[in-house]
Amino acid sequence: MMAMEHEATLAEAVRRHIILALASCGGNRTHAARILNISIRCLRDKLREYANAGIQVTPAHRSRSETRSGGSVAS
């Protein structure tokens, strides 16, 4: 079987699918894992793998303590 030069690898397809699922859930990992029909642990492992490879999948979010305080975050 010959691979096409522009053909996406399975790993790339999985990464794109995870990104789309996270985007459709507003970054909620639990909901994204349900949509993907994988465990939250599997999703966290994939996201950690991408982070270690320098691939940003989700935008940086404020921490829970910053969100709960209701205050703005100084830039």
N, CA, C and O atoms as a GROMACS GRO file, in nm:
protein
  300
    1MET      N    1   0.084  -0.118   0.000
    1MET     CA    2   0.000   0.000   0.000
    1MET      C    3   0.089   0.124   0.000
    1MET      O    4   0.176   0.138   0.085
    2MET      N    5   0.067   0.212  -0.094
    2MET     CA    6   0.149   0.332  -0.105
    2MET      C    7   0.080   0.448  -0.034
    2MET      O    8  -0.040   0.470  -0.050
    3ALA      N    9   0.156   0.520   0.045
    3ALA     CA   10   0.102   0.637   0.116
    3ALA      C   11   0.111   0.758   0.025
    3ALA      O   12   0.213   0.782  -0.040
    4MET      N   13   0.002   0.834   0.021
    4MET     CA   14   0.001   0.958  -0.056
    4MET      C   15   0.076   1.064   0.023
    4MET      O   16   0.074   1.064   0.146
    5GLU      N   17   0.142   1.154  -0.047
    5GLU     CA   18   0.220   1.257   0.019
    5GLU      C   19   0.134   1.348   0.106
    5GLU      O   20   0.179   1.392   0.212
    6HIS      N   21   0.012   1.378   0.062
    6HIS     CA   22  -0.074   1.470   0.135
    6HIS      C   23  -0.174   1.398   0.226
    6HIS      O   24  -0.258   1.462   0.289
    7GLU      N   25  -0.165   1.270   0.233
    7GLU     CA   26  -0.256   1.191   0.315
    7GLU      C   27  -0.222   1.210   0.464
    7GLU      O   28  -0.107   1.197   0.504
    8ALA      N   29  -0.324   1.240   0.542
    8ALA     CA   30  -0.302   1.260   0.685
    8ALA      C   31  -0.272   1.127   0.753
    8ALA      O   32  -0.327   1.023   0.717
    9THR      N   33  -0.185   1.132   0.852
    9THR     CA   34  -0.158   1.012   0.930
    9THR      C   35  -0.272   0.992   1.029
    9THR      O   36  -0.349   1.084   1.056
   10LEU      N   37  -0.282   0.874   1.081
   10LEU     CA   38  -0.386   0.846   1.180
   10LEU      C   39  -0.369   0.936   1.301
   10LEU      O   40  -0.468   0.987   1.355
   11ALA      N   41  -0.246   0.957   1.345
   11ALA     CA   42  -0.220   1.043   1.462
   11ALA      C   43  -0.269   1.186   1.437
   11ALA      O   44  -0.326   1.248   1.526
   12GLU      N   45  -0.247   1.237   1.316
   12GLU     CA   46  -0.294   1.372   1.282
   12GLU      C   47  -0.447   1.378   1.281
   12GLU      O   48  -0.506   1.475   1.328
   13ALA      N   49  -0.509   1.274   1.228
   13ALA     CA   50  -0.655   1.269   1.223
   13ALA      C   51  -0.714   1.264   1.364
   13ALA      O   52  -0.813   1.331   1.393
   14VAL      N   53  -0.652   1.185   1.452
   14VAL     CA   54  -0.698   1.177   1.591
   14VAL      C   55  -0.684   1.312   1.659
   14VAL      O   56  -0.775   1.357   1.728
   15ARG      N   57  -0.569   1.378   1.640
   15ARG     CA   58  -0.547   1.508   1.702
   15ARG      C   59  -0.651   1.611   1.654
   15ARG      O   60  -0.707   1.685   1.735
   16ARG      N   61  -0.676   1.613   1.524
   16ARG     CA   62  -0.777   1.706   1.472
   16ARG      C   63  -0.915   1.678   1.529
   16ARG      O   64  -0.990   1.770   1.560
   17HIS      N   65  -0.948   1.550   1.542
   17HIS     CA   66  -1.078   1.511   1.597
   17HIS      C   67  -1.090   1.554   1.743
   17HIS      O   68  -1.195   1.603   1.785
   18ILE      N   69  -0.984   1.538   1.820
   18ILE     CA   70  -0.984   1.581   1.960
   18ILE      C   71  -1.000   1.733   1.968
   18ILE      O   72  -1.076   1.783   2.051
   19ILE      N   73  -0.928   1.805   1.883
   19ILE     CA   74  -0.938   1.952   1.882
   19ILE      C   75  -1.080   1.996   1.851
   19ILE      O   76  -1.133   2.086   1.917
   20LEU      N   77  -1.143   1.934   1.752
   20LEU     CA   78  -1.281   1.970   1.716
   20LEU      C   79  -1.378   1.939   1.830
   20LEU      O   80  -1.469   2.017   1.857
   21ALA      N   81  -1.360   1.824   1.894
   21ALA     CA   82  -1.448   1.788   2.006
   21ALA      C   83  -1.433   1.888   2.121
   21ALA      O   84  -1.533   1.931   2.179
   22LEU      N   85  -1.310   1.924   2.155
   22LEU     CA   86  -1.287   2.021   2.261
   22LEU      C   87  -1.348   2.157   2.226
   22LEU      O   88  -1.408   2.222   2.311
   23ALA      N   89  -1.333   2.198   2.102
   23ALA     CA   90  -1.388   2.326   2.059
   23ALA      C   91  -1.541   2.324   2.068
   23ALA      O   92  -1.601   2.423   2.109
   24SER      N   93  -1.602   2.214   2.030
   24SER     CA   94  -1.748   2.206   2.033
   24SER      C   95  -1.802   2.205   2.176
   24SER      O   96  -1.920   2.233   2.198
   25CYS      N   97  -1.716   2.173   2.272
   25CYS     CA   98  -1.756   2.168   2.414
   25CYS      C   99  -1.702   2.288   2.492
   25CYS      O  100  -1.708   2.289   2.615
   26GLY      N  101  -1.651   2.387   2.423
   26GLY     CA  102  -1.596   2.503   2.491
   26GLY      C  103  -1.476   2.469   2.578
   26GLY      O  104  -1.451   2.537   2.677
   27GLY      N  105  -1.402   2.366   2.542
   27GLY     CA  106  -1.283   2.327   2.616
   27GLY      C  107  -1.310   2.233   2.733
   27GLY      O  108  -1.216   2.195   2.804
   28ASN      N  109  -1.436   2.194   2.754
   28ASN     CA  110  -1.470   2.105   2.865
   28ASN      C  111  -1.422   1.963   2.832
   28ASN      O  112  -1.476   1.898   2.742
   29ARG      N  113  -1.321   1.918   2.903
   29ARG     CA  114  -1.259   1.788   2.874
   29ARG      C  115  -1.352   1.670   2.902
   29ARG      O  116  -1.352   1.572   2.828
   30THR      N  117  -1.431   1.679   3.007
   30THR     CA  118  -1.522   1.570   3.041
   30THR      C  119  -1.624   1.549   2.929
   30THR      O  120  -1.649   1.436   2.887
   31HIS      N  121  -1.682   1.659   2.881
   31HIS     CA  122  -1.780   1.648   2.773
   31HIS      C  123  -1.715   1.601   2.644
   31HIS      O  124  -1.772   1.521   2.570
   32ALA      N  125  -1.596   1.652   2.617
   32ALA     CA  126  -1.525   1.610   2.495
   32ALA      C  127  -1.495   1.461   2.499
   32ALA      O  128  -1.510   1.392   2.398
   33ALA      N  129  -1.452   1.410   2.613
   33ALA     CA  130  -1.424   1.267   2.626
   33ALA      C  131  -1.548   1.184   2.599
   33ALA      O  132  -1.541   1.080   2.534
   34ARG      N  133  -1.664   1.231   2.649
   34ARG     CA  134  -1.789   1.160   2.622
   34ARG      C  135  -1.821   1.158   2.473
   34ARG      O  136  -1.858   1.054   2.418
   35ILE      N  137  -1.805   1.272   2.407
   35ILE     CA  138  -1.832   1.281   2.264
   35ILE      C  139  -1.740   1.186   2.187
   35ILE      O  140  -1.782   1.119   2.092
   36LEU      N  141  -1.613   1.181   2.229
   36LEU     CA  142  -1.514   1.097   2.162
   36LEU      C  143  -1.526   0.950   2.201
   36LEU      O  144  -1.463   0.863   2.141
   37ASN      N  145  -1.608   0.923   2.302
   37ASN     CA  146  -1.628   0.787   2.354
   37ASN      C  147  -1.496   0.728   2.404
   37ASN      O  148  -1.464   0.612   2.379
   38ILE      N  149  -1.420   0.813   2.477
   38ILE     CA  150  -1.297   0.769   2.542
   38ILE      C  151  -1.302   0.814   2.688
   38ILE      O  152  -1.384   0.898   2.724
   39SER      N  153  -1.216   0.758   2.769
   39SER     CA  154  -1.213   0.798   2.910
   39SER      C  155  -1.147   0.935   2.923
   39SER      O  156  -1.068   0.976   2.838
   40ILE      N  157  -1.180   1.004   3.031
   40ILE     CA  158  -1.116   1.133   3.058
   40ILE      C  159  -0.966   1.113   3.076
   40ILE      O  160  -0.887   1.200   3.038
   41ARG      N  161  -0.926   1.001   3.132
   41ARG     CA  162  -0.783   0.970   3.149
   41ARG      C  163  -0.714   0.960   3.013
   41ARG      O  164  -0.604   1.013   2.996
   42CYS      N  165  -0.776   0.893   2.918
   42CYS     CA  166  -0.719   0.879   2.784
   42CYS      C  167  -0.706   1.017   2.719
   42CYS      O  168  -0.604   1.047   2.656
   43LEU      N  169  -0.808   1.102   2.734
   43LEU     CA  170  -0.802   1.236   2.678
   43LEU      C  171  -0.691   1.318   2.743
   43LEU      O  172  -0.616   1.386   2.673
   44ARG      N  173  -0.680   1.311   2.875
   44ARG     CA  174  -0.572   1.384   2.945
   44ARG      C  175  -0.436   1.337   2.899
   44ARG      O  176  -0.345   1.418   2.881
   45ASP      N  177  -0.420   1.206   2.880
   45ASP     CA  178  -0.292   1.152   2.834
   45ASP      C  179  -0.258   1.204   2.695
   45ASP      O  180  -0.143   1.241   2.668
   46LYS      N  181  -0.357   1.209   2.607
   46LYS     CA  182  -0.334   1.261   2.472
   46LYS      C  183  -0.296   1.408   2.479
   46LYS      O  184  -0.202   1.451   2.411
   47LEU      N  185  -0.367   1.487   2.559
   47LEU     CA  186  -0.338   1.629   2.571
   47LEU      C  187  -0.200   1.653   2.630
   47LEU      O  188  -0.130   1.745   2.588
   48ARG      N  189  -0.160   1.570   2.726
   48ARG     CA  190  -0.026   1.580   2.784
   48ARG      C  191   0.079   1.546   2.678
   48ARG      O  192   0.183   1.611   2.669
   49GLU      N  193   0.052   1.444   2.598
   49GLU     CA  194   0.142   1.405   2.490
   49GLU      C  195   0.160   1.520   2.391
   49GLU      O  196   0.271   1.548   2.346
   50TYR      N  197   0.050   1.586   2.356
   50TYR     CA  198   0.058   1.699   2.264
   50TYR      C  199   0.135   1.815   2.326
   50TYR      O  200   0.216   1.879   2.259
   51ALA      N  201   0.111   1.842   2.453
   51ALA     CA  202   0.182   1.950   2.523
   51ALA      C  203   0.332   1.923   2.526
   51ALA      O  204   0.412   2.014   2.504
   52ASN      N  205   0.370   1.800   2.554
   52ASN     CA  206   0.512   1.762   2.557
   52ASN      C  207   0.578   1.776   2.420
   52ASN      O  208   0.698   1.798   2.410
   53ALA      N  209   0.497   1.761   2.315
   53ALA     CA  210   0.549   1.775   2.179
   53ALA      C  211   0.544   1.920   2.132
   53ALA      O  212   0.584   1.950   2.019
   54GLY      N  213   0.495   2.009   2.219
   54GLY     CA  214   0.487   2.151   2.183
   54GLY      C  215   0.368   2.188   2.099
   54GLY      O  216   0.367   2.293   2.034
   55ILE      N  217   0.265   2.102   2.098
   55ILE     CA  218   0.145   2.127   2.019
   55ILE      C  219   0.038   2.183   2.112
   55ILE      O  220  -0.005   2.115   2.205
   56GLN      N  221  -0.006   2.307   2.086
   56GLN     CA  222  -0.110   2.367   2.168
   56GLN      C  223  -0.245   2.326   2.111
   56GLN      O  224  -0.275   2.352   1.994
   57VAL      N  225  -0.326   2.261   2.194
   57VAL     CA  226  -0.455   2.211   2.149
   57VAL      C  227  -0.567   2.303   2.195
   57VAL      O  228  -0.659   2.333   2.119
   58THR      N  229  -0.560   2.347   2.319
   58THR     CA  230  -0.665   2.432   2.374
   58THR      C  231  -0.605   2.565   2.418
   58THR      O  232  -0.489   2.570   2.458
   59PRO      N  233  -0.684   2.671   2.413
   59PRO     CA  234  -0.633   2.799   2.462
   59PRO      C  235  -0.614   2.793   2.613
   59PRO      O  236  -0.682   2.718   2.682
   60ALA      N  237  -0.521   2.873   2.662
   60ALA     CA  238  -0.497   2.878   2.806
   60ALA      C  239  -0.620   2.936   2.876
   60ALA      O  240  -0.676   3.036   2.830
   61HIS      N  241  -0.661   2.875   2.983
   61HIS     CA  242  -0.776   2.921   3.060
   61HIS      C  243  -0.729   2.975   3.194
   61HIS      O  244  -0.622   2.940   3.242
   62ARG      N  245  -0.811   3.061   3.253
   62ARG     CA  246  -0.780   3.110   3.387
   62ARG      C  247  -0.798   2.996   3.485
   62ARG      O  248  -0.874   2.903   3.460
   63SER      N  249  -0.728   3.004   3.596
   63SER     CA  250  -0.739   2.900   3.697
   63SER      C  251  -0.875   2.908   3.764
   63SER      O  252  -0.943   3.011   3.755
   64ARG      N  253  -0.915   2.802   3.831
   64ARG     CA  254  -1.045   2.799   3.898
   64ARG      C  255  -1.056   2.907   4.004
   64ARG      O  256  -1.162   2.967   4.021
   65SER      N  257  -0.947   2.932   4.077
   65SER     CA  258  -0.952   3.034   4.183
   65SER      C  259  -0.976   3.172   4.123
   65SER      O  260  -1.046   3.254   4.183
   66GLU      N  261  -0.918   3.199   4.007
   66GLU     CA  262  -0.940   3.328   3.942
   66GLU      C  263  -1.083   3.340   3.892
   66GLU      O  264  -1.143   3.447   3.898
   67THR      N  265  -1.138   3.230   3.843
   67THR     CA  266  -1.274   3.231   3.793
   67THR      C  267  -1.374   3.250   3.906
   67THR      O  268  -1.471   3.324   3.892
   68ARG      N  269  -1.351   3.182   4.020
   68ARG     CA  270  -1.442   3.192   4.134
   68ARG      C  271  -1.442   3.330   4.199
   68ARG      O  272  -1.544   3.374   4.251
   69SER      N  273  -1.328   3.396   4.197
   69SER     CA  274  -1.318   3.523   4.266
   69SER      C  275  -1.403   3.631   4.201
   69SER      O  276  -1.441   3.729   4.265
   70GLY      N  277  -1.432   3.612   4.072
   70GLY     CA  278  -1.515   3.710   4.002
   70GLY      C  279  -1.438   3.834   3.964
   70GLY      O  280  -1.492   3.920   3.894
   71GLY      N  281  -1.315   3.847   4.008
   71GLY     CA  282  -1.233   3.963   3.976
   71GLY      C  283  -1.164   3.948   3.844
   71GLY      O  284  -1.157   3.838   3.789
   72SER      N  285  -1.115   4.056   3.793
   72SER     CA  286  -1.044   4.048   3.667
   72SER      C  287  -0.900   4.008   3.694
   72SER      O  288  -0.848   4.028   3.804
   73VAL      N  289  -0.838   3.954   3.594
   73VAL     CA  290  -0.701   3.910   3.605
   73VAL      C  291  -0.613   4.019   3.545
   73VAL      O  292  -0.635   4.061   3.431
   74ALA      N  293  -0.515   4.065   3.621
   74ALA     CA  294  -0.425   4.169   3.572
   74ALA      C  295  -0.334   4.111   3.465
   74ALA      O  296  -0.284   3.999   3.479
   75SER      N  297  -0.314   4.184   3.359
   75SER     CA  298  -0.228   4.136   3.250
   75SER      C  299  -0.090   4.193   3.264
   75SER      O  300  -0.002   4.164   3.182
   0.00000   0.00000   0.00000
